[in-house]
Every structure is written in structure tokens, then in C-alpha cells.
Amino acid sequence: MTLLRSVGALAMAGALGGVLTAALLAPVVSGGGIAARSVANTFVELPPAPREEQLAQVTRLLDKDGRQFAQFYEANRTNVRLGAVAPVMRKAIVAIEDARFYEHGGLDVRGTIRALLTNTQAGGIRQGGSSLTQQLVKNILVESARTDTERDRARAPNLARKITELRLALALEKKYRKDEILERYLNIAYFGAGAHGVQAAARRFFSTSASRLTLTQAATLAGAVKMPYSTDPSLGAAHRERLKMRRDLVLDRMAGLKQITQQEAASAKSSPLDLRLRPEPGGCEQSEFPFYCLYVQEELLTNPAFGSTPAERRARMARGGLVIRTSLDPIAQRAAEKAISRHVSPEDTEVAAEAMVEPRTGRIRAMAASKRFGRNPGNRKNGPKTTFNLPADVAHGGGQGFQAGSTFKVFTLATALQQGWRFNDGFNTPGELVPAAGYRDCSGKQVNDPDSRILNASGEGSGGPHSIETGTWKSVNIFYMMLERKVGLCNVVRTAKALGAIRADGKALREVPTFTLGVNEMDPVTVAASFATFAARGLYCRPLAIMEITGRDGRRTHVPPACERVIERPVADAVNYVLGGVFDKGTMQGQSIGRPAAGKTGTNNGYTSAWFAGYTPALAAAVSVGDIRGSYRFPLQGVQIGDQYYGSVQGASLPGPIWVESMGSALESIEPKGFPGPDMGRFGGGNTPGLEQALAEEERKKKRGDHPFGRRHRRLFKWLLGQDPMDAELGWPREQRWPEERRRAEERRWPEERRWPEERYWGDSRGPYGWSPD
């Protein structure tokens, strides 16, 4: 049938059906009709086919084993080829929407007349008058609209829109084969319950795929397309009843077209809907591993490799239909979550966070925190949830971080060993240190601080000889301040930067005398990656969460590790040897994961925060603990965390046990391996005057019973006498203790940019002296 004959037949429909059918071809201009020739020209001189934007599809995040743990979408859709759609689904949608689809050329005259007569007899809408191609055009115009005005125009119930739709349908029929049109329609159509396209609908309604749909399932989905909002089964019983009525209508239509038998239709109609609604959560708050999800999301939104502008990157993530394979290890992730939850409650204002990083690749294997991700009821600041990515830096959705404390001593240790220091090299240390001279930053500027006094913390003594080994195992502050001065503050800063140390807020590192004591605020991902460098024998790898991206076209882009050798292998081996002693001779003595490991505790002055960072050859991890309300204003003293009371939280008392438990579980199925031994010809030996005698005297005291148990009893005795046992043990002079009036005075003394109001996130951990007792 030619186009002119189609036009003539449609004009006849006006006599049969009245104004509605006639209106399809009679646009009103100047108060009157148009000539038959103008009508013909309208449908012969066709416009180009409508512009088709790429359909929004779901972006999925997979763990390292290929299991999905999160997804992002603007529209819940996954495009499929027509061959991946069950034949019965194709028949059902054509039967109810456009039975003569494979016969007409986009303008189904007979179908329009039949639908009009059927609907008139039924007294309601039983069949649609628009061809399937016309419906595809309407969906394309809505999807391609860039403004609300364009979207409203594409949906407008007027004659002008209908004529435009008809002309574009004819153009589309010239451009595509019938199967191509059907494929596009099945992928663009909205089925209700948030499901766009037949694949998403099959998953959402029946927890299956489009290729496995049964007759009753296919009829249900085909029936939903006409009224997707009023038949949405997720909205209640009334909606499901309407959906069943639509399903039965489709089955009757298929039987009437001889696509199925009357018996098959009756049997299918007697069955329930048998819905198996599958939740399709979107975004990180609904992810199984939200903090890791947030890290990946921020990486996608901020990395220019994924788009030249933030808007382009956001659109690609929400609409791109990407499959992103990450380095997340679900075993390590659950191990970290379990260990943290055993010690810290989501209701606590004190928060614990942990990150695990694989040496030699930088792949982030786990990111966990004590709070759940999301907003608290009423958007309360304090509660069981947080919108900050606690294990990460600001660039990846995190907060200001916590001062890293004595974990930073490893950078001074590595610098000294690189410069030729030996394990037993050392010097005598005083009971206090005023950093008044000898400290220059990397610009050559003197950064001495003659107004500060650095003291040793509890367990470090009032001074005496210390070597590289003993100064590290006991984490002696004054020893490391003096060692930093001897090897050069700038050299230590350069080592730290080479190992990836950057502040959590992205600002430049503070190059001050107490740099080695960890005055810079850090995040667990960054610290774990730095320590992983030693496990990798000097190879630093940038933290990596994304391993591979598969585009909607199926092309895969592998994201390789970004690694660089920053420390000599022998120096890294020597660092591993020294830090290994922290577990059997130092601050972590008595805690073990049952395999070779190395690490360093970190506790800040005034107990504002606490850390432990450690590693094995296979995995590195860092754990931080601090108060989310503000670590300086709310130090970790006299606090109830989880179900345990702490007089003070130190690196070995809370972060350490979390690290031990999580690493033990994460590495359970991995064969234990040790570190290569150090080059004793290069690093063995050395001399610290008086150290041997000091160690012998210490051993004699232990034999006399002067051990930690006895010290605890002495503290109790001093408390009964009205003394402050903590201050006495720390060796802090009275003027350096922390009464409320001193805190207020210090706040007044600080310039405005260094004040830390309560509402600011927790990066307020620097005290006036900026040093750590661990």
C-alpha cells in the first residue's frame, strides 16, 4: 500500500470512527483544513530519523572475584541484543502493542481502525492505536530531551506532536530493519518499578534474565508497558491486581492471534503473578561495602581519565553502563569490619577506620569503619552513621584525618639507615628537648621552635642511651627528635613524600621539628600504602581501587599498578628487621598474628588519636582511632569505647588489637612468608655509649619485679595520695598538663586559621606542642 493510499484509508476512518481518527491526519491551520496534496506532502517529504542519545544504563562495581557489590544509575537499564530476549517475550510485546508490526511501514491504518472500534465497543482502552515504531519515536524524543520543556513537548497530548511522531516513525522505518526497531523498543521502554528496558524488568519483577522469561512472565511485562505507574507491583495489592488484569489481556490477545492455544492462555491466566521482586539499590549508601564504593565513586568523579569535566564524568558514571572491576577482597573486607565492630560501636563518638593495601600493586583490598555510611535521622551530626569516608582522604570523600603520631618515625628510620646508620648506632638522650636549633625545612628556612619542650612518654624513661633499635622499639620521642635533626628534617620529609605521604586534606605537609612525631593529619589508605612500600622492599605503589573498566561496547581497559622504586631493597629489608622487633621487644609486645610481621604504633600527645600501621609480605594495613567531634577537644582519655573502658587509648591498646584480629583473619588462607634478612655487613653492629649497661640495669629491674603490673599498682597508690598518676608517669611538668583553663588559653593564643571549632570535622588533633607520647 502506498503512502497516498494509506492517507486515503485513514481519511475513511473518520467516517467510521469520528473525529479522533480524522484528527490523526488533519492538522488545523488558520481555522481550516489543508488540501489533500499538502497532507500527502506531509508524509512523503520526511524529516531525518530522530536523534538518538545513548541510553542511560547501570554502572556496576565488582569485587576482585567478579561479584557485584554496588551500582550507580540514572535509569535502571541494561541493554541487550534482541537475540538475548526470549522469543515469547518478543511475541507478547508485539501482540499487545502492535500486532501488524511486521506488516506495516510504520503507519498501521488497519490497526488504528481496529483499535478504535475495539475501544469504542469496550467503552475503554483495550488496544493502542499507535504503532510500536511510533511509541519508539516518543521514547527517543523523551530520552533525548535536554530540558524540561523538550520533555514536555515530547509528551504533549496534541495534534502537532502526533503528526511529528508519525512522520518520524516513517523515517525510522526507512533507517532500520524491523528487528532493529523491536530491539530498540524493548531496551528503551519503561516497565514500572524503576525498571527501564526488558532486561532490568526481568530482573526487577522476576529475578531472572530477559532470555529466560516464561509465557506468564513475558505476558506480565508486556502488559505493564501500557500503564507502568498504575501497574507497578512494588506499590501494593491494588497495583498488582491491575497488573494481573493486564497480563490476562495479553494472554487473550496472543491466543486470538494464534500465537498460543486457548488452553495455554487459560492455564496461564489461572496462575498467580508469582512475582519475585528483586531490590535494585543504587548509590553507595545502599551498597554492601559503602566506604569502598564511595572511594571508587570519587575516583571516577575526580580523575580526568574518566572525562574532561566533572559534569562529563558524573554523566558517564550515571549513564555509562560501565562494569568496573575493583581490587576489593571480600575476605579482607569482612575481616576488617568484624575486628572493628568487636571493639568500637557505631554509637560511639570515637571512630575506628582501617584500610588494607597489597604490597607491590597498591591495590586497596579493604576499607572499613566503625560507623555505618549514610545520614543520621534528622541529619544529626552525631549518631551511628556518617557521610564521611572515614578510611580515606578528602579527595575520596573523607574528612580531615587524624595526626599520624609515631607512625611517622618510620620515615626518619629509613632516612637514617639510607645514610649509613647501623642498628646499634645511637646516642645518649636527655629527659627533655627544646627544638631551638638545627631544624630547616626543604626551602632552607629555619623552623626551630624554642617555645616547645618535648618530653618522653610513659615507659620511655627520663632519658638515657638509645640505639636505632631500642629507640624504635620503645618509640622514644626525644631520641627520634634528635635523630631527625642529625639526618636532616628535609631529608626525612623527602623520604615521607617518596613513600606517598600526603595530608588527608590535600594541603602541603607541615615541615616542623615534630614532623617525625606525626603532627600531620593522615588517613588510613595513605598510611597503609606508605607502609606497604617496606613490605614491597622499597617499591611504592599508588593506592589503586579500579583494576579494569568494561565499556558498554564491551571493550575492556585494564588499569595497571602505578609503582616506583623509592627506597633501596637493602634499606627496606633493614627497616623490616627493626619494625619486626616492635612485636616481640617493643610497644606491641605480646600481640601477634602468628606469622612474620612488622609495624609501628602511634599515639598523639594528650591522647588525641591513636594508630597502628603494620604489614606482612602479602598485605599492609593501617588503623586509626579518634573522636569524630574533634580529636583535640575530645581526647581519648577516660572513655568508654564499645564495651570497654580506657583510661587512655594508645596505639597498642585499641588500634593494635584491631589490626591483629583483622590481619589474622584476612591472611588465614595465605601461606605465611617471612621478610628477607637484613644485610648485616652494612647494617649490623654500631655503637651507643652506655647502652649495654643501661639494658643490663633494665633487666635487673625486671627481675626485681619492676614490671608493668607493679607500675599499675604504683599509679593506684599515687591516686590514693591525691596525685595525678598519669601526669607523673608521663613526666609532664605541671604547666604542660591539660586543665580546662590551659586549653582555653591555648585556643586564644592560636591564630584564627589554627583554631578548631567543634563543628569542624575531626582534623583538629594538633595540640599546642604537636608531639606524640607513643
Secondary structure in CASP SS format (residue, H / E / C, confidence):
PFRMAT SS
TARGET T0000
AUTHOR 0000-0000-0000
METHOD secondary structure of the structure
MODEL  1
M C 1.00
T C 1.00
L H 1.00
L H 1.00
R H 1.00
S H 1.00
V H 1.00
G H 1.00
A H 1.00
L H 1.00
A H 1.00
M H 1.00
A H 1.00
G H 1.00
A H 1.00
L H 1.00
G H 1.00
G C 1.00
V H 1.00
L H 1.00
T H 1.00
A H 1.00
A H 1.00
L C 1.00
L C 1.00
A C 1.00
P C 1.00
V C 1.00
V E 1.00
S C 1.00
G C 1.00
G E 1.00
G C 1.00
I C 1.00
A C 1.00
A H 1.00
R H 1.00
S H 1.00
V H 1.00
A H 1.00
N H 1.00
T H 1.00
F H 1.00
V H 1.00
E C 1.00
L C 1.00
P C 1.00
P C 1.00
A C 1.00
P C 1.00
R C 1.00
E C 1.00
E C 1.00
Q C 1.00
L C 1.00
A C 1.00
Q E 1.00
V C 1.00
T E 1.00
R E 1.00
L E 1.00
L E 1.00
D C 1.00
K C 1.00
D C 1.00
G C 1.00
R C 1.00
Q E 1.00
F E 1.00
A E 1.00
Q E 1.00
F E 1.00
Y C 1.00
E C 1.00
A C 1.00
N E 1.00
R C 1.00
T C 1.00
N C 1.00
V C 1.00
R C 1.00
L H 1.00
G H 1.00
A H 1.00
V C 1.00
A C 1.00
P H 1.00
V H 1.00
M H 1.00
R H 1.00
K H 1.00
A H 1.00
I H 1.00
V H 1.00
A H 1.00
I H 1.00
E H 1.00
D C 1.00
A C 1.00
R C 1.00
F C 1.00
Y C 1.00
E C 1.00
H C 1.00
G C 1.00
G C 1.00
L C 1.00
D C 1.00
V H 1.00
R H 1.00
G H 1.00
T H 1.00
I H 1.00
R H 1.00
A H 1.00
L H 1.00
L H 1.00
T H 1.00
N H 1.00
T H 1.00
Q H 1.00
A H 1.00
G C 1.00
G C 1.00
I C 1.00
R C 1.00
Q C 1.00
G C 1.00
G C 1.00
S C 1.00
S C 1.00
L H 1.00
T H 1.00
Q H 1.00
Q H 1.00
L H 1.00
V H 1.00
K H 1.00
N H 1.00
I H 1.00
L H 1.00
V H 1.00
E H 1.00
S H 1.00
A C 1.00
R C 1.00
T C 1.00
D H 1.00
T H 1.00
E H 1.00
R H 1.00
D H 1.00
R H 1.00
A H 1.00
R H 1.00
A C 1.00
P C 1.00
N C 1.00
L H 1.00
A H 1.00
R H 1.00
K H 1.00
I H 1.00
T H 1.00
E H 1.00
L H 1.00
R H 1.00
L H 1.00
A H 1.00
L H 1.00
A H 1.00
L H 1.00
E H 1.00
K H 1.00
K H 1.00
Y C 1.00
R C 1.00
K H 1.00
D H 1.00
E H 1.00
I H 1.00
L H 1.00
E H 1.00
R H 1.00
Y H 1.00
L H 1.00
N H 1.00
I H 1.00
A C 1.00
Y E 1.00
F E 1.00
G E 1.00
A C 1.00
G C 1.00
A E 1.00
H E 1.00
G C 1.00
V H 1.00
Q H 1.00
A H 1.00
A H 1.00
A H 1.00
R H 1.00
R H 1.00
F H 1.00
F H 1.00
S C 1.00
T C 1.00
S C 1.00
A H 1.00
S H 1.00
R H 1.00
L C 1.00
T C 1.00
L H 1.00
T H 1.00
Q H 1.00
A H 1.00
A H 1.00
T H 1.00
L H 1.00
A H 1.00
G H 1.00
A H 1.00
V C 1.00
K C 1.00
M C 1.00
P C 1.00
Y C 1.00
S C 1.00
T C 1.00
D C 1.00
P H 1.00
S H 1.00
L H 1.00
G C 1.00
A H 1.00
A H 1.00
H H 1.00
R H 1.00
E H 1.00
R H 1.00
L H 1.00
K H 1.00
M H 1.00
R H 1.00
R H 1.00
D H 1.00
L H 1.00
V H 1.00
L H 1.00
D H 1.00
R H 1.00
M H 1.00
A H 1.00
G H 1.00
L C 1.00
K C 1.00
Q C 1.00
I C 1.00
T C 1.00
Q H 1.00
Q H 1.00
E H 1.00
A H 1.00
A H 1.00
S H 1.00
A H 1.00
K H 1.00
S C 1.00
S C 1.00
P C 1.00
L C 1.00
D C 1.00
L C 1.00
R C 1.00
L C 1.00
R C 1.00
P C 1.00
E C 1.00
P C 1.00
G C 1.00
G C 1.00
C H 1.00
E H 1.00
Q H 1.00
S C 1.00
E C 1.00
F C 1.00
P H 1.00
F H 1.00
Y H 1.00
C H 1.00
L H 1.00
Y H 1.00
V H 1.00
Q H 1.00
E H 1.00
E H 1.00
L H 1.00
L H 1.00
T H 1.00
N C 1.00
P H 1.00
A H 1.00
F H 1.00
G C 1.00
S C 1.00
T C 1.00
P H 1.00
A H 1.00
E H 1.00
R H 1.00
R H 1.00
A H 1.00
R H 1.00
M H 1.00
A H 1.00
R H 1.00
G E 1.00
G C 1.00
L C 1.00
V E 1.00
I E 1.00
R E 1.00
T E 1.00
S C 1.00
L C 1.00
D C 1.00
P H 1.00
I H 1.00
A H 1.00
Q H 1.00
R H 1.00
A H 1.00
A H 1.00
E H 1.00
K H 1.00
A H 1.00
I H 1.00
S H 1.00
R H 1.00
H H 1.00
V C 1.00
S C 1.00
P C 1.00
E C 1.00
D C 1.00
T C 1.00
E E 1.00
V E 1.00
A E 1.00
A E 1.00
E E 1.00
A E 1.00
M E 1.00
V E 1.00
E C 1.00
P C 1.00
R C 1.00
T C 1.00
G C 1.00
R E 1.00
I E 1.00
R E 1.00
A E 1.00
M E 1.00
A E 1.00
A E 1.00
S C 1.00
K C 1.00
R E 1.00
F E 1.00
G C 1.00
R C 1.00
N C 1.00
P H 1.00
G H 1.00
N H 1.00
R C 1.00
K C 1.00
N C 1.00
G C 1.00
P C 1.00
K E 1.00
T E 1.00
T C 1.00
F C 1.00
N C 1.00
L C 1.00
P C 1.00
A C 1.00
D C 1.00
V H 1.00
A H 1.00
H H 1.00
G C 1.00
G C 1.00
G C 1.00
Q C 1.00
G C 1.00
F E 1.00
Q E 1.00
A C 1.00
G H 1.00
S H 1.00
T H 1.00
F H 1.00
K H 1.00
V H 1.00
F H 1.00
T H 1.00
L H 1.00
A H 1.00
T H 1.00
A H 1.00
L H 1.00
Q H 1.00
Q C 1.00
G C 1.00
W C 1.00
R C 1.00
F C 1.00
N C 1.00
D C 1.00
G E 1.00
F E 1.00
N E 1.00
T E 1.00
P C 1.00
G C 1.00
E E 1.00
L E 1.00
V C 1.00
P C 1.00
A C 1.00
A C 1.00
G C 1.00
Y C 1.00
R E 1.00
D C 1.00
C C 1.00
S C 1.00
G C 1.00
K C 1.00
Q E 1.00
V C 1.00
N C 1.00
D C 1.00
P C 1.00
D C 1.00
S C 1.00
R C 1.00
I E 1.00
L E 1.00
N C 1.00
A C 1.00
S C 1.00
G C 1.00
E C 1.00
G C 1.00
S C 1.00
G C 1.00
G E 1.00
P E 1.00
H E 1.00
S E 1.00
I H 1.00
E H 1.00
T H 1.00
G H 1.00
T H 1.00
W H 1.00
K C 1.00
S C 1.00
V C 1.00
N H 1.00
I H 1.00
F H 1.00
Y H 1.00
M H 1.00
M H 1.00
L H 1.00
E H 1.00
R H 1.00
K H 1.00
V H 1.00
G C 1.00
L H 1.00
C H 1.00
N H 1.00
V H 1.00
V H 1.00
R H 1.00
T H 1.00
A H 1.00
K H 1.00
A H 1.00
L C 1.00
G C 1.00
A C 1.00
I C 1.00
R C 1.00
A C 1.00
D C 1.00
G C 1.00
K C 1.00
A C 1.00
L C 1.00
R C 1.00
E C 1.00
V C 1.00
P H 1.00
T H 1.00
F H 1.00
T H 1.00
L H 1.00
G C 1.00
V C 1.00
N C 1.00
E E 1.00
M E 1.00
D C 1.00
P H 1.00
V H 1.00
T H 1.00
V H 1.00
A H 1.00
A H 1.00
S H 1.00
F H 1.00
A H 1.00
T H 1.00
F H 1.00
A H 1.00
A C 1.00
R C 1.00
G C 1.00
L E 1.00
Y E 1.00
C E 1.00
R C 1.00
P C 1.00
L E 1.00
A C 1.00
I E 1.00
M E 1.00
E E 1.00
I E 1.00
T E 1.00
G C 1.00
R C 1.00
D C 1.00
G C 1.00
R C 1.00
R E 1.00
T E 1.00
H E 1.00
V C 1.00
P C 1.00
P C 1.00
A C 1.00
C E 1.00
E E 1.00
R E 1.00
V C 1.00
I C 1.00
E C 1.00
R H 1.00
P H 1.00
V H 1.00
A H 1.00
D H 1.00
A H 1.00
V H 1.00
N H 1.00
Y H 1.00
V H 1.00
L H 1.00
G H 1.00
G H 1.00
V H 1.00
F H 1.00
D H 1.00
K C 1.00
G C 1.00
T C 1.00
M C 1.00
Q C 1.00
G C 1.00
Q C 1.00
S C 1.00
I C 1.00
G C 1.00
R C 1.00
P C 1.00
A C 1.00
A E 1.00
G E 1.00
K E 1.00
T E 1.00
G E 1.00
T E 1.00
N C 1.00
N H 1.00
G H 1.00
Y H 1.00
T C 1.00
S E 1.00
A E 1.00
W E 1.00
F E 1.00
A E 1.00
G E 1.00
Y E 1.00
T C 1.00
P C 1.00
A C 1.00
L C 1.00
A E 1.00
A E 1.00
A E 1.00
V E 1.00
S E 1.00
V E 1.00
G E 1.00
D E 1.00
I C 1.00
R C 1.00
G C 1.00
S C 1.00
Y C 1.00
R C 1.00
F C 1.00
P C 1.00
L C 1.00
Q E 1.00
G E 1.00
V E 1.00
Q E 1.00
I E 1.00
G C 1.00
D C 1.00
Q E 1.00
Y E 1.00
Y E 1.00
G E 1.00
S E 1.00
V C 1.00
Q C 1.00
G C 1.00
A C 1.00
S C 1.00
L C 1.00
P H 1.00
G H 1.00
P H 1.00
I H 1.00
W H 1.00
V H 1.00
E H 1.00
S H 1.00
M H 1.00
G H 1.00
S H 1.00
A H 1.00
L C 1.00
E C 1.00
S C 1.00
I C 1.00
E C 1.00
P C 1.00
K C 1.00
G C 1.00
F C 1.00
P C 1.00
G C 1.00
P C 1.00
D C 1.00
M H 1.00
G H 1.00
R H 1.00
F H 1.00
G C 1.00
G C 1.00
G C 1.00
N C 1.00
T C 1.00
P C 1.00
G C 1.00
L H 1.00
E H 1.00
Q H 1.00
A H 1.00
L H 1.00
A H 1.00
E H 1.00
E H 1.00
E H 1.00
R H 1.00
K H 1.00
K H 1.00
K H 1.00
R C 1.00
G C 1.00
D C 1.00
H C 1.00
P H 1.00
F H 1.00
G H 1.00
R H 1.00
R H 1.00
H H 1.00
R H 1.00
R H 1.00
L H 1.00
F H 1.00
K H 1.00
W H 1.00
L H 1.00
L C 1.00
G C 1.00
Q C 1.00
D C 1.00
P H 1.00
M H 1.00
D H 1.00
A H 1.00
E H 1.00
L H 1.00
G C 1.00
W C 1.00
P C 1.00
R H 1.00
E H 1.00
Q H 1.00
R C 1.00
W C 1.00
P C 1.00
E H 1.00
E H 1.00
R H 1.00
R H 1.00
R H 1.00
A H 1.00
E H 1.00
E H 1.00
R H 1.00
R H 1.00
W C 1.00
P C 1.00
E H 1.00
E H 1.00
R H 1.00
R C 1.00
W C 1.00
P C 1.00
E C 1.00
E C 1.00
R C 1.00
Y C 1.00
W C 1.00
G C 1.00
D C 1.00
S C 1.00
R C 1.00
G C 1.00
P C 1.00
Y C 1.00
G C 1.00
W C 1.00
S C 1.00
P C 1.00
D C 1.00
END
